[in-house]
Amino acid sequence: MVVLNVNIDHVATVRQARLADEPDPVWAAVECELAGANGITVHLRQDRRHICDRDVRLLKETVACKLNLEMCLAEPIVRIAEKIRPDQVTLVPENRAELTTEGGLDCARHSKRLAEVVRRMHSKRILVSSFIAPDAEQIAASAETGCDAIELHTGMYANAKTQRAIKQRLSELRAARDFAMTRKLVVHAGHGLTYRNIAPVARIEGLCEFNIGHSIVSRSVLVGIRQATAEMIELIEKFSR
Ligand code: PXP
């Protein structure tokens, strides 16, 4: 079965733009679940630019499907994951200046720390996925450090402009999937996936979980703004002379 986790970080981005209490990602998570999402993904960044500790705590209590916490390997964040115990963590690199997660995690370079974090997560019964480029060295390092799954970075596919480049990126994803399966890793995919580019990736057999955020949150603003405007007009008309 192929599942969709909705990444709701950018619901919190809108809230943080005003340091207000709406829109609440906890409410958004309920809506995603009611629509059939199999999981909710949030990235607790070190700078707390969107999702905050309170969100992860409340989501852990309220999300009935899978809660997938994206996080870097920094110790304070690892401790929060140990305490809150999401169903799964996806380990990502984090650079304070980036707009979004840029590259994959260098699991080969950080193998010692990664193995330690995997061990600590497993001792709390948390599944571990590593967000990596579709690259054999990174897949091997993820398997050797004990990860349960990998999330293949689809950003290079999403950014490919020509048919030739798109074909090349898709074949890299398929090769990575094949290699990961020989290492008994579950294969997820995400980053930059949209309503326009999802079809060829969804056709790749063996990718069993998609993490999609920006495109879904963007669309939700547009498909929902008509009702939101109508509701405000109704209130104004009701209370104005
Ligand atoms: N997967 C990972 C590991 C990510 O860091 C992100 C972005 O937070 C996503 C998936 C979702 O990417 P997008 O917002 O482009 O759908």
Boltz pocket constraint, residues with backbone or C-beta under 6 A from the ligand:
constraints:
  - pocket:
      binder: B
      contacts: [[A, 7], [A, 9], [A, 43], [A, 70], [A, 90], [A, 92], [A, 100], [A, 101], [A, 131], [A, 151], [A, 189], [A, 190], [A, 191], [A, 192], [A, 193], [A, 211], [A, 212], [A, 213], [A, 214], [A, 215]]
      max_distance: 6.0
